[in-house]
Amino acid sequence: MPEPSKGLRASFTSSYRATRSATHAKKRDFLSRRPHRSFQLTRRRDANRSLKLPGYVAFTHEVNMTLRRFWKQFALLGVVFIALTVGLVGIGSQETYAVLLDTLRETSQDVLGGDVNQLGQASVLFLSIAATGLTGELSESQQIYASLVALLVWLTTVWLLRQRLAGHLVTLRDGLYNAGAPLVSTFLVALVMVVQLLPIALALIGYAAASTTGLLAGGVESMLFWAAFALLSVLSLYWVTATLIALVIVTLPGTYPIQALRIAGDLVVSRRLRILFRFVWMLLVIGVTWALILIPTILFDGWIKSVLPAIEGAPFVPAALLLLGTVSIVWSASYVYILYRKVVQDDALPA
């Protein structure tokens, strides 16, 4: 009969060997999926992985045409989003906009001598509104509601597109009732993306501090700051490129957040820069669209209220801001989902 100590030792040894074997197997699998090593130069010939995509304008047109095919459902989804936002979070304050407009007019008179025309004022107002919004300080409950509503619209858009492009006839009600299943998983992936954006947030905070202290005026100090700023920004963009794809993958039934992040990382290997450029183009299209709609709205708001003072409190600009935000979420979710389909269709192995 073996001694108890020898039996425990044999059991521990067997368990250790099994764990080590499983760890080595996972490492070999990871190295096969991710052939490139950090801080090691990979030759271009060894990093050639196919990714057949339409041109930037052609792909944008494809996204627009896809949404146009099912425009009734997505228009109703936008109405639901606007109703939930107004009911739970609220619309942008017209008073905040009026105060911002008065401040800009006083500043242009005092600082710039009144040389800024209406188009210039509207452009400055557009930048201020796009950066800060008109909702002011939201309470904790309002922030939670806003996040949940935005996630719900994202999930519903992806669910509807997946079903309709697969040839299934579904209604908006089906999407609203079924798309929320991976809400927790999607929230966790979005939380990972927020953490990944911390480097660029720190860079922006550092820029604000450096601007107030005059650090950017020096030669060497300015060069070092911008080098650190660029590195932090690149780090965030490097991470977020895969996480945006993971936001679509995690909506698949039975997919967990860590699994979605791993699959997304495998998909973007040797393609990360090309996919990143597509996301930068997406943000550029959204920004240009906002400028083309919001700036004329600001000009129209000023003109119509100068002609009809009785409608001074009409929230034309806050309403346009809410509409643009709704369209941006639906369109960006569609853009990312269709891009994900293109990447998956090109099933080339990691190079």
FIKE-729693 format. One record per residue (C-alpha): residue in one letter; chain; x, y, z. Coordinates in nm, 4 decimals. Layout:
<rs>
['A','A',[X,Y,Z]];
...
</rs>
This chain:
<rs>
['M','A',[0.0000,0.0000,0.0000]];
['P','A',[0.1643,0.3305,-0.1018]];
['E','A',[0.2303,0.5952,0.1535]];
['P','A',[-0.0124,0.8945,0.1571]];
['S','A',[0.2724,1.1393,0.0927]];
['K','A',[0.3815,0.9539,-0.2205]];
['G','A',[0.0231,0.9476,-0.3499]];
['L','A',[-0.0143,1.3213,-0.2982]];
['R','A',[0.3211,1.3798,-0.4666]];
['A','A',[0.2210,1.1705,-0.7670]];
['S','A',[-0.1141,1.3465,-0.7909]];
['F','A',[0.0525,1.6886,-0.7712]];
['T','A',[0.3106,1.5895,-1.0353]];
['S','A',[0.0406,1.4614,-1.2696]];
['S','A',[-0.1657,1.7778,-1.2240]];
['Y','A',[0.1403,1.9983,-1.2826]];
['R','A',[0.2327,1.8156,-1.6038]];
['A','A',[-0.1238,1.8408,-1.7339]];
['T','A',[-0.1350,2.2123,-1.6574]];
['R','A',[0.2025,2.2707,-1.8215]];
['S','A',[0.1003,2.0715,-2.1279]];
['A','A',[-0.2242,2.2711,-2.1597]];
['T','A',[-0.0320,2.5982,-2.1190]];
['H','A',[0.2163,2.5025,-2.3916]];
['A','A',[-0.0706,2.4003,-2.6202]];
['K','A',[-0.2402,2.7380,-2.5685]];
['K','A',[0.0897,2.9145,-2.6349]];
['R','A',[0.1462,2.7228,-2.9591]];
['D','A',[-0.2098,2.7990,-3.0678]];
['F','A',[-0.1606,3.1690,-2.9900]];
['L','A',[0.1695,3.1828,-3.1799]];
['S','A',[0.0070,3.0168,-3.4802]];
['R','A',[-0.2732,3.2757,-3.4768]];
['R','A',[-0.0496,3.5740,-3.3992]];
['P','A',[0.2778,3.5221,-3.5885]];
['H','A',[0.4112,3.8734,-3.5215]];
['R','A',[0.6040,3.9530,-3.2033]];
['S','A',[0.6131,4.2830,-3.0211]];
['F','A',[0.9306,4.4883,-3.0637]];
['Q','A',[1.0497,4.2531,-3.3399]];
['L','A',[1.0658,4.3630,-3.7012]];
['T','A',[0.8450,4.1641,-3.9387]];
['R','A',[0.9371,4.1760,-4.3061]];
['R','A',[0.6705,4.3005,-4.5414]];
['R','A',[0.6713,3.9729,-4.7346]];
['D','A',[0.5843,3.7896,-4.4113]];
['A','A',[0.3004,4.0255,-4.3226]];
['N','A',[0.1059,4.0105,-4.6477]];
['R','A',[-0.2521,3.9092,-4.5665]];
['S','A',[-0.5268,3.9672,-4.8172]];
['L','A',[-0.8199,4.1964,-4.7474]];
['K','A',[-1.0345,4.2760,-5.0479]];
['L','A',[-1.2449,4.5825,-4.9772]];
['P','A',[-1.4169,4.8382,-5.2007]];
['G','A',[-1.2756,5.1885,-5.2115]];
['Y','A',[-1.3584,5.4310,-4.9342]];
['V','A',[-1.6301,5.6133,-5.1275]];
['A','A',[-1.7664,5.2910,-5.2792]];
['F','A',[-1.7863,5.1224,-4.9392]];
['T','A',[-1.9614,5.4253,-4.7893]];
['H','A',[-2.2099,5.4140,-5.0762]];
['E','A',[-2.2676,5.0429,-5.0092]];
['V','A',[-2.3477,5.1160,-4.6447]];
['N','A',[-2.5868,5.3933,-4.7472]];
['M','A',[-2.7609,5.1721,-5.0022]];
['T','A',[-2.7967,4.8925,-4.7470]];
['L','A',[-2.9662,5.1276,-4.5040]];
['R','A',[-3.1803,5.2647,-4.7853]];
['R','A',[-3.3108,4.9142,-4.8619]];
['F','A',[-3.4478,4.8848,-4.5103]];
['W','A',[-3.5036,5.2524,-4.4420]];
['K','A',[-3.8475,5.2110,-4.2844]];
['Q','A',[-3.7205,4.9913,-4.0018]];
['F','A',[-3.4196,5.2090,-3.9312]];
['A','A',[-3.6300,5.5252,-3.9468]];
['L','A',[-3.8642,5.3745,-3.6865]];
['L','A',[-3.5614,5.2718,-3.4807]];
['G','A',[-3.4447,5.6320,-3.4906]];
['V','A',[-3.7847,5.7488,-3.3696]];
['V','A',[-3.7679,5.5010,-3.0799]];
['F','A',[-3.4180,5.6186,-2.9911]];
['I','A',[-3.5222,5.9845,-2.9968]];
['A','A',[-3.8284,5.9113,-2.7813]];
['L','A',[-3.6196,5.7173,-2.5254]];
['T','A',[-3.3519,5.9864,-2.5200]];
['V','A',[-3.5999,6.2691,-2.4702]];
['G','A',[-3.7904,6.0754,-2.2054]];
['L','A',[-3.4933,5.9405,-2.0058]];
['V','A',[-3.2088,6.1850,-2.0715]];
['G','A',[-3.3651,6.4977,-2.2183]];
['I','A',[-3.2957,6.7119,-2.5194]];
['G','A',[-3.0208,6.9699,-2.5385]];
['S','A',[-3.0983,7.2934,-2.3599]];
['Q','A',[-3.1961,7.5903,-2.5742]];
['E','A',[-3.0897,7.8159,-2.2858]];
['T','A',[-2.7408,7.6656,-2.2912]];
['Y','A',[-2.7226,7.7279,-2.6642]];
['A','A',[-2.8400,8.0892,-2.6213]];
['V','A',[-2.5781,8.1531,-2.3518]];
['L','A',[-2.3090,8.0006,-2.5716]];
['L','A',[-2.4178,8.2177,-2.8640]];
['D','A',[-2.4179,8.5361,-2.6545]];
['T','A',[-2.0740,8.4536,-2.5137]];
['L','A',[-1.9357,8.3993,-2.8620]];
['R','A',[-2.0762,8.7301,-2.9859]];
['E','A',[-1.9285,8.9194,-2.6912]];
['T','A',[-1.5941,8.7487,-2.7362]];
['S','A',[-1.5826,8.8258,-3.1067]];
['Q','A',[-1.6604,9.1916,-3.0340]];
['D','A',[-1.4115,9.2317,-2.7498]];
['V','A',[-1.1250,9.0104,-2.8606]];
['L','A',[-1.1481,9.0030,-3.2392]];
['G','A',[-1.2922,9.3478,-3.2916]];
['G','A',[-1.6118,9.2160,-3.4460]];
['D','A',[-1.4328,9.0875,-3.7582]];
['V','A',[-1.5918,8.7411,-3.7370]];
['N','A',[-1.8827,8.7002,-3.9809]];
['Q','A',[-2.1869,8.4848,-3.9246]];
['L','A',[-2.0342,8.1827,-4.0989]];
['G','A',[-1.7296,8.2050,-3.8745]];
['Q','A',[-1.9464,8.2294,-3.5637]];
['A','A',[-2.1532,7.9324,-3.6805]];
['S','A',[-1.8344,7.7303,-3.7367]];
['V','A',[-1.7055,7.8092,-3.3894]];
['L','A',[-2.0462,7.7235,-3.2417]];
['F','A',[-2.0443,7.3952,-3.4325]];
['L','A',[-1.7061,7.2997,-3.2872]];
['S','A',[-1.8184,7.3916,-2.9359]];
['I','A',[-2.1458,7.2008,-2.9635]];
['A','A',[-1.9834,6.8956,-3.1217]];
['A','A',[-1.7223,6.8835,-2.8442]];
['T','A',[-1.9428,6.9480,-2.5404]];
['G','A',[-2.3052,6.9080,-2.6484]];
['L','A',[-2.5916,7.1087,-2.5036]];
['T','A',[-2.7095,6.8753,-2.2290]];
['G','A',[-2.4897,7.0239,-1.9572]];
['E','A',[-2.3997,6.8138,-1.6552]];
['L','A',[-2.5926,6.4863,-1.6634]];
['S','A',[-2.6825,6.3112,-1.3415]];
['E','A',[-2.5544,5.9601,-1.2766]];
['S','A',[-2.8920,5.8101,-1.3647]];
['Q','A',[-2.9075,6.0089,-1.6890]];
['Q','A',[-2.5585,5.8900,-1.7845]];
['I','A',[-2.6636,5.5295,-1.7232]];
['Y','A',[-2.9807,5.5751,-1.9264]];
['A','A',[-2.7898,5.7374,-2.2115]];
['S','A',[-2.5367,5.4518,-2.2210]];
['L','A',[-2.8071,5.1840,-2.2132]];
['V','A',[-3.0127,5.3493,-2.4854]];
['A','A',[-2.7068,5.3897,-2.7096]];
['L','A',[-2.6102,5.0236,-2.6569]];
['L','A',[-2.9675,4.9147,-2.7300]];
['V','A',[-2.9720,5.1057,-3.0590]];
['W','A',[-2.6310,4.9623,-3.1536]];
['L','A',[-2.7444,4.6056,-3.0766]];
['T','A',[-3.0755,4.6477,-3.2564]];
['T','A',[-2.9059,4.7879,-3.5664]];
['V','A',[-2.6597,4.4979,-3.5820]];
['W','A',[-2.9353,4.2417,-3.5178]];
['L','A',[-3.1628,4.3828,-3.7869]];
['L','A',[-2.8832,4.3991,-4.0430]];
['R','A',[-2.7715,4.0437,-3.9672]];
['Q','A',[-3.1242,3.9106,-4.0093]];
['R','A',[-3.2189,4.1148,-4.3153]];
['L','A',[-2.8951,4.0467,-4.5020]];
['A','A',[-2.9479,3.6769,-4.4301]];
['G','A',[-3.2846,3.6996,-4.6056]];
['H','A',[-3.5041,3.6800,-4.2947]];
['L','A',[-3.8158,3.8939,-4.2796]];
['V','A',[-3.8136,4.0484,-3.9333]];
['T','A',[-3.9791,4.3522,-3.7817]];
['L','A',[-3.8467,4.6266,-3.5607]];
['R','A',[-4.0372,4.4719,-3.2708]];
['D','A',[-3.8407,4.1506,-3.3206]];
['G','A',[-3.5193,4.3469,-3.3092]];
['L','A',[-3.6096,4.5390,-2.9954]];
['Y','A',[-3.7170,4.2216,-2.8139]];
['N','A',[-3.4293,3.9961,-2.9245]];
['A','A',[-3.1291,4.2225,-2.9779]];
['G','A',[-3.0809,4.2993,-2.6085]];
['A','A',[-2.9699,3.9456,-2.5154]];
['P','A',[-2.5946,4.0243,-2.5323]];
['L','A',[-2.6371,4.3602,-2.3555]];
['V','A',[-2.4098,4.2678,-2.0643]];
['S','A',[-2.1430,4.1196,-2.2922]];
['T','A',[-2.1522,4.4242,-2.5189]];
['F','A',[-2.1290,4.6546,-2.2189]];
['L','A',[-1.8176,4.4726,-2.0969]];
['V','A',[-1.6507,4.4993,-2.4386]];
['A','A',[-1.7429,4.8691,-2.4518]];
['L','A',[-1.5914,4.9072,-2.1053]];
['V','A',[-1.2695,4.7510,-2.2351]];
['M','A',[-1.2705,5.0055,-2.5172]];
['V','A',[-1.3088,5.2890,-2.2672]];
['V','A',[-1.0029,5.1593,-2.0812]];
['Q','A',[-0.8135,5.1359,-2.4100]];
['L','A',[-0.8932,5.5015,-2.4790]];
['L','A',[-0.7292,5.6112,-2.1529]];
['P','A',[-0.3857,5.6741,-2.3163]];
['I','A',[-0.5295,5.9220,-2.5655]];
['A','A',[-0.7370,6.0791,-2.2867]];
['L','A',[-0.4196,6.1265,-2.0828]];
['A','A',[-0.2559,6.2781,-2.3907]];
['L','A',[-0.5397,6.5302,-2.4274]];
['I','A',[-0.5216,6.6178,-2.0573]];
['G','A',[-0.1474,6.6661,-2.0939]];
['Y','A',[-0.2036,6.8898,-2.3950]];
['A','A',[-0.4444,7.1086,-2.1984]];
['A','A',[-0.1951,7.1350,-1.9114]];
['A','A',[0.0967,7.2056,-2.1450]];
['S','A',[-0.0984,7.4780,-2.3250]];
['T','A',[-0.1785,7.6633,-2.0030]];
['T','A',[0.1764,7.6373,-1.8660]];
['G','A',[0.3480,7.7410,-2.1889]];
['L','A',[0.5371,7.4134,-2.2230]];
['L','A',[0.4636,7.3947,-2.5953]];
['A','A',[0.6513,7.7195,-2.6572]];
['G','A',[0.9919,7.5571,-2.6058]];
['G','A',[1.1765,7.3635,-2.8742]];
['V','A',[1.2978,7.0432,-2.7047]];
['E','A',[1.0099,7.0337,-2.4567]];
['S','A',[0.7552,7.0708,-2.7354]];
['M','A',[0.9202,6.7976,-2.9418]];
['L','A',[0.9224,6.5538,-2.6501]];
['F','A',[0.5608,6.6331,-2.5651]];
['W','A',[0.4350,6.5756,-2.9179]];
['A','A',[0.6334,6.2523,-2.9420]];
['A','A',[0.4679,6.1268,-2.6214]];
['F','A',[0.1291,6.2506,-2.7468]];
['A','A',[0.1706,6.0582,-3.0730]];
['L','A',[0.2780,5.7386,-2.8971]];
['L','A',[-0.0167,5.7447,-2.6573]];
['S','A',[-0.2596,5.8142,-2.9419]];
['V','A',[-0.1171,5.5319,-3.1541]];
['L','A',[-0.1455,5.2932,-2.8597]];
['S','A',[-0.5167,5.3693,-2.8148]];
['L','A',[-0.5872,5.3424,-3.1865]];
['Y','A',[-0.3975,5.0112,-3.2018]];
['W','A',[-0.6200,4.8622,-2.9328]];
['V','A',[-0.9515,5.0139,-3.0400]];
['T','A',[-0.9224,4.8844,-3.3975]];
['A','A',[-0.9841,4.5267,-3.2838]];
['T','A',[-1.2303,4.6186,-3.0089]];
['L','A',[-1.4699,4.7857,-3.2540]];
['I','A',[-1.4830,4.4575,-3.4457]];
['A','A',[-1.5348,4.2758,-3.1154]];
['L','A',[-1.8455,4.4878,-3.0515]];
['V','A',[-2.0034,4.3099,-3.3489]];
['I','A',[-1.8653,3.9630,-3.2753]];
['V','A',[-1.9950,3.9679,-2.9174]];
['T','A',[-2.3517,3.9949,-3.0506]];
['L','A',[-2.3279,3.6395,-3.1886]];
['P','A',[-2.5226,3.3918,-2.9708]];
['G','A',[-2.3081,3.2215,-2.7087]];
['T','A',[-2.0064,3.4491,-2.7562]];
['Y','A',[-1.8369,3.5761,-2.4425]];
['P','A',[-1.6480,3.9084,-2.4206]];
['I','A',[-1.2977,3.7562,-2.3907]];
['Q','A',[-1.3741,3.5212,-2.6775]];
['A','A',[-1.4981,3.8108,-2.8929]];
['L','A',[-1.1841,4.0135,-2.8202]];
['R','A',[-0.9642,3.7156,-2.9102]];
['I','A',[-1.1462,3.6496,-3.2385]];
['A','A',[-1.1362,4.0198,-3.3297]];
['G','A',[-0.7628,4.0285,-3.2599]];
['D','A',[-0.7134,3.7301,-3.4913]];
['L','A',[-0.9157,3.8966,-3.7671]];
['V','A',[-0.7138,4.2185,-3.7687]];
['V','A',[-0.3686,4.0556,-3.7616]];
['S','A',[-0.1683,4.1902,-4.0587]];
['R','A',[-0.4714,4.4038,-4.1512]];
['R','A',[-0.4867,4.6414,-3.8575]];
['L','A',[-0.3671,4.9526,-4.0387]];
['R','A',[-0.6037,4.9061,-4.3327]];
['I','A',[-0.8992,4.8503,-4.0993]];
['L','A',[-0.7933,5.1491,-3.8873]];
['F','A',[-0.7981,5.3732,-4.1949]];
['R','A',[-1.1570,5.2600,-4.2589]];
['F','A',[-1.2570,5.3657,-3.9086]];
['V','A',[-1.0811,5.6993,-3.9493]];
['W','A',[-1.2750,5.7481,-4.2732]];
['M','A',[-1.5981,5.6645,-4.0872]];
['L','A',[-1.5272,5.9368,-3.8301]];
['L','A',[-1.4378,6.1801,-4.1093]];
['V','A',[-1.7669,6.1140,-4.2891]];
['I','A',[-1.9620,6.1661,-3.9663]];
['G','A',[-1.7747,6.4876,-3.8894]];
['V','A',[-1.8280,6.6314,-4.2383]];
['T','A',[-2.1975,6.5368,-4.2283]];
['W','A',[-2.2397,6.7085,-3.8938]];
['A','A',[-2.0719,7.0225,-4.0281]];
['L','A',[-2.2807,7.0276,-4.3475]];
['I','A',[-2.6064,7.0000,-4.1517]];
['L','A',[-2.5424,7.1703,-3.8190]];
['I','A',[-2.3702,7.4858,-3.9488]];
['P','A',[-2.6601,7.5754,-4.1862]];
['T','A',[-2.9009,7.4942,-3.9015]];
['I','A',[-2.7193,7.7422,-3.6768]];
['L','A',[-2.7343,8.0067,-3.9492]];
['F','A',[-3.1033,7.9371,-4.0108]];
['D','A',[-3.1734,7.9540,-3.6363]];
['G','A',[-3.0168,8.2978,-3.6136]];
['W','A',[-3.1941,8.4268,-3.9237]];
['I','A',[-3.5450,8.2974,-3.8484]];
['K','A',[-3.5354,8.4209,-3.4890]];
['S','A',[-3.4254,8.7653,-3.6015]];
['V','A',[-3.7262,8.7759,-3.8370]];
['L','A',[-3.9722,8.6153,-3.5936]];
['P','A',[-3.8714,8.7020,-3.2346]];
['A','A',[-4.1781,8.5173,-3.1053]];
['I','A',[-4.0080,8.1793,-3.1675]];
['E','A',[-3.6928,8.2744,-2.9782]];
['G','A',[-3.7235,7.9641,-2.7580]];
['A','A',[-3.7682,7.7129,-3.0418]];
['P','A',[-3.4932,7.4466,-3.0038]];
['F','A',[-3.3916,7.4107,-3.3686]];
['V','A',[-3.0247,7.3456,-3.2946]];
['P','A',[-3.0784,7.1016,-3.0023]];
['A','A',[-3.3288,6.9068,-3.2141]];
['A','A',[-3.0832,6.8901,-3.5047]];
['L','A',[-2.8120,6.7761,-3.2631]];
['L','A',[-3.0320,6.4935,-3.1337]];
['L','A',[-3.1248,6.3881,-3.4866]];
['L','A',[-2.7605,6.3846,-3.5962]];
['G','A',[-2.6611,6.1804,-3.2921]];
['T','A',[-2.9304,5.9242,-3.3703]];
['V','A',[-2.8318,5.8931,-3.7349]];
['S','A',[-2.4634,5.8714,-3.6410]];
['I','A',[-2.5147,5.5749,-3.4051]];
['V','A',[-2.7258,5.3797,-3.6550]];
['W','A',[-2.4947,5.4568,-3.9470]];
['S','A',[-2.1710,5.3818,-3.7590]];
['A','A',[-2.3121,5.0498,-3.6313]];
['S','A',[-2.4070,4.9594,-3.9883]];
['Y','A',[-2.0654,5.0653,-4.1162]];
['V','A',[-1.8782,4.8542,-3.8599]];
['Y','A',[-2.1039,4.5528,-3.9146]];
['I','A',[-2.0722,4.5561,-4.2948]];
['L','A',[-1.6952,4.6045,-4.2631]];
['Y','A',[-1.6865,4.3052,-4.0266]];
['R','A',[-1.8676,4.0954,-4.2884]];
['K','A',[-1.6128,4.1949,-4.5507]];
['V','A',[-1.3243,4.0987,-4.3233]];
['V','A',[-1.4799,3.7618,-4.2364]];
['Q','A',[-1.5499,3.6814,-4.6018]];
['D','A',[-1.1769,3.7109,-4.6734]];
['D','A',[-1.0743,3.4128,-4.4590]];
['A','A',[-0.7008,3.4294,-4.5324]];
['L','A',[-0.4809,3.2842,-4.2608]];
['P','A',[-0.2601,3.5178,-4.0529]];
['A','A',[0.0570,3.6064,-4.2413]];
</rs>
